[in-house]
Amino acid sequence: MKKLLIFVLAVIVLGSIAAGGVAYQYPHVIAIAEEGFPATKWPAKGIYVQVTGKPIAWPPKLKPMPPKQGDAARELQQLNTDNQTEALVAYHKGQLKYAYFKEGFDPLTQFNSFSMAKSLIGYLVLKAIDEGEIDSLQSQIGDYLLGFKDKNLREQTIEHFLTMTSGLKIEKKGPPKPLAKDAKRGPDKDASNPFTLLAQLHIEGLAGIRDHLSIADNADLSYHYQNVNTALLGLMLTRIYKKPLNVILSEKIWRPAGAANARWRTYTNEGSVTPYCCLFATVEDWAKVAIYLSKNGTVDEPFLSPSMEKLISAKRYAPSLLREGVYGLHVRHDILDRDGESIKGPFTYFVGHGGQLVYLIPDYDLVIVRFGRKHTLLHSTAYYLWRIINGETGS
């Protein structure tokens, strides 16, 4: 019995020493353990600031719609079930045409954007160029973002950060390692490992990892998707406008689009918002933002100049490239070209960690917003909804 007690005490002491060592070497791990992986809907743990919007209409205008009839509706419902869709809405010519909510979710549910927030950063950077705050996409990020010791990082162009081709690497122990091994790792893949510098970024902000960032002289400038690129762009915007990023988003996009108040997560120990993740808003808010950006603002007040709008459009790319999928200026592009379907052509979309999706299809005045637990079939969702909207249900 005495030996057992000594053993238990030894385990406790050793465990405490080990925990203390982890806390010393990785102080952000404690904060991550308390907060956990970001929640998919509100409420969520962490620290949040408001993205000021317009008052919510009461009662809400958006309501779940009765189930549609026909083959397309049944196929879409099966898709929703298989991929755990929690909300799916489609607007055609600004009018709600389809609204599905899984039990436990409704028009007032605020969903986590995950990486869809990145796409808004892309639009804001182009807006800053239009407003003369940034000279061009070819400007060096160091001209607007001081305090980073690596010369190659400072001299890298803003466009490279927007297209995830910056060549950024993190140095800690041993040789530099790429932030992501390949493009197939997907959005936010490394964020779930609490011992990475990317997790440290999530808690401490760029101040916690800035000395580990570098770009080699012979850097690989191929596509490597990573949150740090967006974090740098977000910090650049706050320094350019001398305002918090949630205020910039509110002034430039959120309020002009007519969206309601949203919540944006901040770095736990730093206070500014996480540009690459965790903007909580309703599907209706995202639809309003999508309509606003798809139409490039309003006739009287365009959001972007024609040259900037062209740069962020899917029409910039050849169909052969779009068939493989294109990562543009912090937005993604693809093409609808299935035989027998009446909706065709390029489209732009935002995507998040768990299959959060916003489609912008301006040629058809169509936007689609989808939240769920699993990724869904990108093209099939658009095809089924377009058939439903046009009465092509196959019944």
N, C-alpha and C positions, 0 to 999 in steps of 0.2 A: 504493500500500500504506500509506504514511504517512497519507494523507488518510483512508483507511478506518479505521485505528487510532484517529485523532483522533475520527472520527465515533462509533465504538463507545464510546470513553471518555466522550464527551459524552452519549450516550444513557444510559450507566450513571450518570453524575453527576446528570443531570436526573431520571432515574428514582428515584434515592436521595432527592433533594430533594423530589420529589412524594410519595414514600412517607412521608418524614418529616413533610410537611405534613398528610397524611391521618392519620398516627398522632397528631399534635398536636391536630388538630381532632376526630378521632373515635378516641380511645384504645381504646374498646371493640372496634373493628373487628379489631384484632390478636387479641384473645381469641376473637372469633367465627370468624376464619379458622382458628385452631388447633382449635377445638372442632367447627366445622361445624354444619350443621343437625341438630337432635336426631335420633338414631337411632331406628328403629322398634322395636328389641328390644335386650335386654341381651346383651353388654356395650355400653356407650356412653361416649363421651368426656364430660368434665365432672367436676364435684364433686358427690357424692351423700351423703345421710344416710339412716339407716335409719328406716323406719316399723316399729316393733316389733310383731310379731304373735305367733302361736302356732307351735310347732314343726311342721315339715312332716311329715305322715304318710309313713312309708316302709315298703313301696313306695307311691307315690302312689295315692290312691283313684281319681282320675280317669284313665281310660284311653280311648284312641281306640276307637270302637265300629265293629263291622262295617258295611259300607255297607248302607243300607236299600233295600228293593225297592219299586217302584211309581212311579206318575207324579209324585207330589209329591217323592219322594226324587230322582228324575232331574232334575226342574226345579230343585230346590234345589242339586244338585251342579253343574248348568250355571251357576247364579247364582254359586256359589262360584268356579268356574273363570273366568267372565267378569270378575268383580270382584276377582280375586286375593285371595280370602279365605284367611287363614293359620290361623285357628282360629275355630271356631263351636261353642258349647255351648248346650244348653237344659235347664233344670231345671223339672220340674213337681211340685208338692207337695214340694219339697225333694229330689227324686230325679232323678239324671241320666237324661235320655231321649234325648239326641243329643250326639255329640261327634265333630267333624271336625277334623283337623289336616292341613294341607298338608305335603308332604315337606320336612323340614328344621326342622319345628316340633313341639313336643310339650307335654304337660301341665306341664313344668317351665320352659318358655320364659317369660321375663318380658318382657311387651310394654309399650311406651310408651303411656301413657294419652292423651298430648297434652291436649286441652281437657276430657276427661272429668273431670279433677281439679277443674275449676271447680265441677261439680255437688256434689262433696263439701263445698266451701266453703259453698255455699248451705245444705246441711243443717246444717253447723256453726254458721252464723249463727243459724238458727232455734233450734238447741239452746241457744245463748248467751242468747237471749231467754227460753226456758223456764226456764233456770237463774238468771234474774234479773241476768245480767251486762250485758244490754242492755235498756233500757226497752221499746222496741217497734220495729217496722219504720219508724215515722215519726220516730224519733230522728234527730238530726243527727249525721252521722259525726264532726264535729269535737268532739263531746262525749266521744268515745272515742279520737280520733286527732289528737294535737297535732302541731304543727311544720309545718303547711302554711299558707303566707302568704295564699292566695286566700280571701277571705271567703265567696264564693258556694260554693266547694268545701266549706269547713268546715260550711256551713249546709245542704248538700244531704242529703236523707234517705237512710238505709241502704237502703230499698226501691228507690230509684232506681238505686243501684249494683248491686243484685241483679238488677234487670230490664234492665240495660244501657240505661237511659234517663236517665243522670245529666247529660248535656250536656257532659261533659268535653271539653276541647280542649287542644292542645299549642301553646305559643307559643315560637318560636325566632327566626326572622327574618321580618319582614313581618307581615301580619295573622294572627290565630289561624286554625288549620285544624282541621276535625273529625278525630277519631282514625280514623274510618272513614267513607267517603262514603255507603255505604248498607248495608242489612242483607244484601245478596246477596254481599258480599265473602267471607263465610264465616269459619270459625274460623281464627285464626292467619295470615291472609292476608299481613299486613305483616311478619311475623316473618322472612321470608326475605330482606328487604332490609337489609343490614348498616348502611346509613347513616341509618336512621330512629331516632327517639327510642325507638320500641318495641324495636328491637334493643338500644339502649343499656340499656333497662330490663332486658333478659334477662341482661345481664352485670353491671351496676352496681346493680341493684335500684332501688327508688323514690328512694333518696338521690341517684342520678345524674340524675333528671329532675324531681324535685319542684318546682323553681322554674319549670318550663315548664308546669305544670298549672294550668288555670283553668276556670272556668265563667262564661260571659258573663251579664250582667243579663237579656238576652232570649234565653237559651240555647234551642236546639232540643232538647226533651226527648223526641223520638221515639227509636225503637230504633236504637242504634248499637253493634254488638258489638265489644268491645275488651278486651284483656288487662288494661289498667290498672285497670278497675273491680274485677276480681278481686284484683289485687295490693293495692289499698287495703283491701279486705275482709280479706284474709289478714293484712296488717299490723295491722289493728284487732284481730283475734282474738288475735294474739300479745301485744298490749299489754293486752288485757282479762284474759287468763288468766295472763300473765307466764310463758309457756312457749313453746318453739319450736312451729311449726305441725305438724311431723311428730309431736311428742309429743302434741299435742291430738288429731290424727286417730287416733293409736294408742289413746288412752284412750277417746275418745268413740265411735268407729265400728270401727276396724280389728280390735282385739282382741275386743271384744264380738261381732263378726260371725264370729270364728273364722278370720280370714284369716292367712296366714303372713307372715313378714318381707318387706317391700317396700323399694324404693329411691326416693328423691325427690331430684330435682336441686335444687341451690342456685344462687343468683346467684353468678357466678364471683368477683366482687370484694367480696361483701357477706356471704355466709355463711348467710342464711336461705333457706328453700325457695322455689321459684317456685310460687305458689299456683295459677297458671293452666295449668300444664303439667308433664309429664315425671315422672309417677309410674310406676315400673316394677313390674309385678306379673303374676301368672299369670291365665289365664282363670278358674281355680277360685277364686282370691282375689276377683276381681271378682264372680263368681257368689255367693259367700258374702256379700259386702257388699250386693249387689243384693237377695238374699233377706232379709237383716236389715232393710234400709231399706223394702223392699216390705211386710214384715210389721210395720213400725214397732217394731222391737226385739223384745222378748218380751212375753208376757202379764204376767209378773211385773215386768218393767222396760221399759216402753214407751220408745222413743227420744224421741218428741215428744208433747206434749200433744195432745188432739183438735183444738184450734183451730189449732195450728201444722201438724199433719199435714194438715189440710184445705187450708191455704194452699199447700202444695207438691204437692197432688194434682191430677191432670188433671181430676178431677170438678168442680173449681172453675169450669171454663169450659164455655160452651154448645157443643153439637156444631157449630154453624155456625162458631164461631171455631176449633175444633180442626181442622176440615177444611182450614183455611189454614195450620195449624201455629202453635203458640204458644210464645213464650219466656217461661217463668215465672220463678221465683226461682232463677235459675242452673241450671234444668233445662228441658228441652223437653217439649212435650206434643203429641199427635196423636190420631187416632181410627181404629179399624178398623171400616169400615162397608161392605165390599164385598159385593154381592149374592151369595148362594150359599155364603158362608163361615160356619162355625159359631162362629168366635170374633169377638166384636164388642165395641165400646165403647172408651172412652178409655184411653190408656196414657201413661206417662212414659218418657223416655229421655235418656241422656247421649250426647254425640257428640264425637268428636275430629277432628283435622285430616285424617287419611287414611281416615276411615270407621270408626274405632273406635266401637263401639256397646254400650251396655248398655240393655236393655229391662226395665221394671218393669210387669208387668200383673197387679196384685194380685187383680182379680176372678176370674182363672183360676189363681191361685197359680203363675204362670209368670214365669220370668226367662230372658233370652237374653243371651249375651255374644258379641261378634263382633270380631275384629281382621283387618285386611287392608290392602292397598295402595291400594284405590280404594273410593269410596263405593258401597254396594250399595242395592238397592231396599228401602226401609224396611218397607213393608207386606208385600210378597211374602215376605220372610224369615219374618215372623211367621206368615203364612197357611200356608206350606209346612210349617213346623215343627209347627204345631198339627195339621195333617192327619196328619203322620207320627206324632205322639204318640198320636193317637186312632185310628190304623189306617186313616185315610181317605186311602189312597195312590192310589186310583183304578186299582189293578191288577186 
